[in-house]
Amino acid sequence: MSAEWSSVKLYEYVKTELNEKAPKLVLSALEGTYLLFLDLRQYIDPENTKEFIQDKCRLAVDFGEWFGDNYKGFVRMNLATDPKYVQKAISNIVKEIQKL
């Protein structure tokens, strides 16, 4: 990842995009890491998270329930990748949320 796109800058990008375009989507705080959780439960039933993310958004992510039953309806996103992938992932999520 280039210096101009640090994980903090990508996090701020994600936060701004989601606040503007999917304001009920809850974003975990970035706590000294490059991983964040997205809480999709205000938009989709937790039982439909995998279908929504994989089939509609066309993304591969870590699903929240892999980390415990309390995280069903969450997905974990890795910011330690090329920024274009983060931008595309957020774009896909927002586009599909706006169709709901």
C-alpha positions as CSV (number, residue, x, y, z in Angstrom):
1,M,0.0,0.0,0.0
2,S,1.4,3.4,-0.9
3,A,2.1,6.0,1.8
4,E,-0.6,8.2,0.4
5,W,-3.2,5.5,1.2
6,S,-2.5,4.5,4.8
7,S,-5.0,2.2,6.6
8,V,-6.2,5.3,8.5
9,K,-6.8,7.3,5.3
10,L,-8.7,4.3,3.8
11,Y,-10.7,4.0,7.0
12,E,-11.7,7.7,6.8
13,Y,-12.7,7.1,3.1
14,V,-14.9,4.2,4.1
15,K,-16.4,6.1,7.0
16,T,-17.2,9.1,4.9
17,E,-18.7,7.1,2.0
18,L,-20.9,5.0,4.4
19,N,-22.0,8.0,6.4
20,E,-23.1,9.7,3.2
21,K,-24.6,6.8,1.3
22,A,-25.5,4.1,3.9
23,P,-25.8,6.0,7.2
24,K,-27.4,3.2,9.1
25,L,-24.4,0.9,8.4
26,V,-22.3,0.8,11.6
27,L,-18.6,0.9,11.2
28,S,-16.3,-0.3,14.0
29,A,-13.6,2.0,15.2
30,L,-10.1,1.5,13.7
31,E,-8.1,0.6,16.8
32,G,-4.5,0.5,15.6
33,T,-5.1,-2.2,13.0
34,Y,-6.1,-2.6,9.4
35,L,-9.2,-4.6,10.0
36,L,-12.7,-3.2,10.6
37,F,-16.1,-4.7,11.1
38,L,-19.2,-3.5,9.2
39,D,-22.5,-4.1,10.9
40,L,-25.1,-4.6,8.2
41,R,-28.0,-5.5,10.5
42,Q,-29.9,-2.2,10.0
43,Y,-30.2,-3.0,6.3
44,I,-30.4,-6.8,6.0
45,D,-31.4,-9.7,8.1
46,P,-28.3,-11.4,9.7
47,E,-29.4,-14.7,8.1
48,N,-29.0,-13.1,4.7
49,T,-25.5,-11.6,5.2
50,K,-23.7,-14.2,3.2
51,E,-26.1,-14.1,0.3
52,F,-26.1,-10.3,0.2
53,I,-22.3,-10.0,0.4
54,Q,-21.3,-12.9,-1.9
55,D,-24.2,-13.0,-4.4
56,K,-25.2,-9.4,-4.7
57,C,-22.1,-7.4,-3.8
58,R,-19.8,-10.0,-5.3
59,L,-17.3,-9.8,-2.4
60,A,-15.2,-12.3,-0.5
61,V,-15.0,-11.3,3.2
62,D,-14.7,-12.8,6.7
63,F,-18.2,-13.2,8.1
64,G,-18.8,-12.0,11.6
65,E,-20.2,-15.3,12.9
66,W,-16.7,-16.8,12.4
67,F,-15.7,-14.6,15.4
68,G,-18.7,-15.5,17.6
69,D,-22.5,-15.7,17.5
70,N,-22.8,-12.0,18.6
71,Y,-21.3,-11.0,15.3
72,K,-23.9,-12.5,13.0
73,G,-24.8,-9.8,10.5
74,F,-21.3,-8.3,10.5
75,V,-18.5,-8.6,8.0
76,R,-14.8,-7.9,8.5
77,M,-12.9,-5.9,5.9
78,N,-9.2,-5.8,5.4
79,L,-7.7,-2.4,4.6
80,A,-4.2,-3.7,4.0
81,T,-4.7,-4.2,0.3
82,D,-4.7,-2.1,-2.8
83,P,-7.0,0.9,-2.2
84,K,-8.9,0.3,-5.5
85,Y,-10.2,-3.0,-3.9
86,V,-11.5,-1.2,-0.8
87,Q,-13.1,1.5,-3.0
88,K,-14.7,-1.2,-5.2
89,A,-16.0,-3.2,-2.2
90,I,-17.6,-0.1,-0.6
91,S,-19.1,0.9,-4.0
92,N,-20.6,-2.5,-4.4
93,I,-22.0,-2.5,-0.8
94,V,-23.5,0.9,-1.2
95,K,-25.0,0.2,-4.6
96,E,-26.7,-3.0,-3.3
97,I,-27.9,-1.3,-0.1
98,Q,-29.5,1.5,-2.1
99,K,-31.5,-1.1,-4.0
100,L,-33.1,-2.4,-0.8
